[in-house]
Amino acid sequence: MAQITPKVYSIEGITHPDPRGKVFPYLFVEDQNDLTLIDPSFLSQLPILEDYLIDIGYNIKNVKRIILTHVHMDHSQAANEVKRKSGAKIYSHWIEARYLSHNPPYSGPPTAQETVNKLEKLGVSMEALTKEYGSFDVEPIMVDEQISDGDTIGSLKVIHTPGHTPGHISLYYEEDKLLLGADSISKHVFGADGMYISAPQVSIDPVTAIVPAQRLSKVNFDKLLMAHQDSLLLEGAREAVETLVVQSIQKLKR
């Protein structure tokens, strides 16, 4: 159990097809029967998420909001089933809502074939992956509430952080000085050392991907929770992001 603050939990135990990575959904507690689930991840691993809720004293029916930070399958595939079980509303940025509904279909990286090629190079069996994750398809997801930069969802403020995908968002909880950065920044996963801005191989616009980190570095936060990380960054997070921005700009100038 990873309770970050009285309001925020990191949901443990969700695996990723890439053995070098992890993916973390998050839970925000508005009150005892009012939960916000951020990025429910893979449909095949929904039982892990449900068991986690039970272990911390909740139930899937307590979920009132599902926030999708972006369209990628490892964040969104279980959304429809969570909505069906809980009756929750689905929220996303208005740009991302179009892609989630497949109108138009999202064509940004990584493509399905690029993902397969990468996993095969890592020695991952497609047969084993299919057995564990089932289909990698994502059915159309109809967003109930389309949001924009600066909006609030419950107690969470929306920050538009494009680059990884066009409508990618991060979320800020001012009371705890806590930032949920989703895929705008990752830390020591997928074969990379240290913190890094969304990689070109998985970003619709690798140059723009530095802008979210710049925007986030101006927010007053101490804790940074990422969707892909080896460990939580709970102290000095803003300073770490400021350093990352400087290093990334220097790399672009080379």
C-alpha positions in Angstrom: 0.0 0.0 0.0 1.5 3.4 -1.0 -0.4 6.2 0.6 1.4 9.4 -0.5 -0.7 11.9 1.5 -4.1 11.5 3.2 -5.7 12.3 -0.1 -3.5 10.5 -2.6 -2.6 6.8 -3.2 -0.2 5.3 -5.7 -1.8 2.0 -7.0 0.9 -0.7 -6.9 1.2 -3.9 -8.8 0.3 -2.9 -12.4 2.9 -4.3 -14.8 3.9 -3.2 -18.3 4.5 -5.1 -21.5 8.0 -3.6 -21.6 9.8 -5.4 -18.7 12.0 -2.4 -18.1 9.0 -0.3 -17.1 6.2 0.1 -14.7 2.9 2.0 -14.8 1.2 3.6 -11.9 -2.5 4.7 -11.7 -3.3 7.1 -8.9 -6.3 7.5 -6.6 -7.4 10.9 -5.2 -9.8 10.9 -2.2 -12.3 13.7 -2.2 -14.1 12.1 0.7 -15.0 8.5 1.9 -17.4 7.7 -0.9 -16.0 10.1 -3.6 -12.9 8.9 -5.4 -11.1 10.1 -8.5 -9.2 7.5 -10.4 -6.4 8.7 -12.6 -5.4 6.5 -15.6 -6.9 3.1 -14.9 -4.4 1.4 -17.2 -4.8 -2.1 -18.7 -8.2 -3.9 -18.9 -6.6 -7.2 -18.1 -5.2 -5.9 -14.9 -8.4 -4.3 -13.6 -8.7 -7.0 -10.9 -5.4 -5.8 -9.4 -6.8 -2.3 -9.2 -10.1 -3.5 -7.7 -8.2 -5.6 -5.1 -6.1 -2.6 -4.2 -9.2 -0.4 -3.6 -10.6 -3.1 -1.3 -7.3 -3.4 0.6 -7.4 0.4 1.4 -11.1 0.3 2.4 -12.9 1.4 -0.7 -14.8 -0.2 -3.6 -14.9 0.3 -7.3 -18.4 1.9 -6.9 -16.8 4.7 -4.8 -15.1 5.9 -8.0 -17.0 9.0 -9.2 -14.4 10.3 -11.7 -12.0 8.8 -14.1 -9.4 11.2 -15.4 -7.5 10.1 -18.5 -4.3 12.1 -18.8 -3.8 10.9 -22.4 -4.9 8.5 -25.1 -2.2 5.8 -24.8 -3.4 2.3 -24.1 -1.4 1.7 -20.9 -3.3 4.6 -19.3 -6.8 4.3 -20.9 -7.7 0.7 -21.8 -9.7 -0.1 -18.7 -11.6 3.2 -18.6 -14.9 1.9 -20.1 -15.0 -1.1 -17.8 -14.4 1.0 -14.7 -17.2 3.4 -15.9 -19.5 0.4 -16.4 -18.8 -1.0 -12.9 -18.8 2.3 -11.0 -21.0 4.7 -13.0 -18.2 7.3 -12.9 -17.8 10.1 -15.4 -14.7 10.1 -17.7 -12.7 13.3 -18.0 -10.0 14.3 -20.5 -8.6 17.3 -22.3 -10.9 18.3 -25.2 -8.1 17.6 -27.7 -7.5 14.1 -26.4 -11.3 13.4 -26.2 -11.4 13.2 -30.0 -8.6 10.6 -30.1 -10.1 8.6 -27.3 -13.4 8.3 -29.3 -11.4 7.3 -32.4 -12.7 10.4 -34.2 -10.1 10.7 -35.7 -8.0 7.7 -34.8 -4.8 8.5 -33.0 -1.8 7.9 -35.3 1.0 9.3 -33.1 3.9 7.1 -31.9 4.3 4.5 -30.9 2.5 2.6 -33.6 1.4 -1.0 -32.8 4.1 -2.3 -35.1 6.8 -0.2 -33.5 5.8 -1.5 -30.1 5.9 -5.1 -31.3 9.3 -4.6 -32.9 10.7 -3.1 -29.7 9.4 -5.9 -27.5 10.7 -8.5 -29.8 14.2 -7.0 -29.6 13.9 -7.2 -25.8 13.2 -10.9 -26.2 9.5 -10.6 -25.1 7.3 -13.4 -26.4 4.2 -12.1 -28.2 2.4 -15.3 -27.1 3.2 -14.6 -23.5 2.1 -11.0 -23.8 -1.2 -11.9 -25.4 -1.8 -14.4 -22.6 -1.2 -11.8 -19.9 -2.7 -8.7 -21.5 -5.2 -10.0 -24.0 -5.9 -7.7 -26.9 -3.9 -4.5 -27.2 -6.8 -2.8 -28.9 -8.7 0.0 -27.2 -12.4 0.4 -27.9 -13.7 3.9 -28.4 -13.9 5.8 -25.1 -16.6 8.5 -24.9 -15.5 11.3 -22.6 -18.3 12.8 -20.4 -16.5 16.0 -19.5 -14.0 17.7 -21.8 -11.6 20.0 -19.9 -9.1 22.7 -20.7 -5.9 24.2 -19.2 -6.7 25.8 -15.8 -10.0 23.9 -15.2 -10.5 22.0 -12.0 -11.8 18.4 -11.6 -12.8 18.1 -7.9 -9.8 19.4 -6.0 -7.3 18.9 -8.9 -6.2 21.6 -11.2 -5.6 20.7 -14.9 -2.3 21.7 -16.5 -2.2 21.2 -20.3 1.2 19.5 -21.0 1.3 18.6 -24.7 4.2 17.0 -26.5 3.9 13.3 -25.5 0.4 13.5 -27.0 -1.5 16.7 -28.2 -4.0 16.8 -25.3 -1.8 15.3 -22.5 -2.5 16.8 -19.1 -0.9 16.9 -15.7 -2.8 17.5 -12.4 -1.9 19.7 -9.4 -3.2 19.5 -5.8 -2.2 22.8 -4.2 -2.9 21.8 -0.6 -0.2 19.1 -0.6 2.0 20.8 -3.2 1.7 17.6 -5.2 1.9 17.3 -9.0 0.8 14.3 -11.0 2.9 14.6 -14.1 1.6 11.5 -16.0 4.0 10.9 -19.0 5.4 14.4 -19.3 8.4 13.3 -17.2 9.6 9.7 -16.4 12.3 8.5 -14.0 14.7 5.6 -14.4 12.5 3.3 -16.5 12.5 1.8 -20.0 16.3 1.6 -20.1 16.9 5.2 -19.3 18.9 6.5 -16.4 17.6 9.2 -14.1 14.8 11.6 -14.9 13.9 12.4 -18.5 11.4 14.3 -20.6 9.0 12.2 -22.7 11.2 10.3 -25.3 11.0 11.0 -29.0 10.0 7.4 -29.8 6.7 7.9 -27.9 6.1 11.6 -28.4 3.9 13.2 -31.1 6.2 16.3 -30.9 9.6 15.6 -29.2 10.6 19.3 -29.4 7.3 20.5 -27.8 7.8 17.8 -25.1 10.2 20.1 -23.3 7.5 22.7 -22.9 5.5 20.7 -20.3 8.6 20.4 -18.1 9.1 24.2 -18.4 5.5 24.8 -17.4 5.6 22.4 -14.5 8.9 23.9 -13.2 6.9 27.1 -12.5 4.3 25.4 -10.3 4.8 25.5 -6.5 5.2 21.7 -5.8 7.3 19.5 -3.6 6.1 16.1 -4.7 6.1 14.7 -8.2 4.2 11.5 -9.0 4.9 10.1 -12.5 3.1 7.3 -14.4 6.5 5.6 -15.2 9.1 5.7 -12.4 11.3 3.5 -10.3 10.4 5.4 -7.1 8.4 8.4 -6.0 10.0 11.8 -5.9 8.7 13.3 -2.7 11.3 15.9 -1.8 12.9 18.6 -3.9 10.8 17.7 -6.9 10.5 21.2 -8.3 14.3 21.7 -8.2 14.8 18.4 -9.9 12.5 19.4 -12.7 14.2 22.8 -13.1 17.5 21.1 -13.5 16.0 18.7 -16.0 14.7 21.6 -18.1 18.2 23.3 -18.2 19.8 20.0 -19.1 17.3 19.3 -21.9 17.6 22.8 -23.4 21.4 22.3 -23.5 21.0 19.0 -25.3 18.7 20.7 -27.9 21.4 23.3 -28.6 24.1 20.8 -29.3 
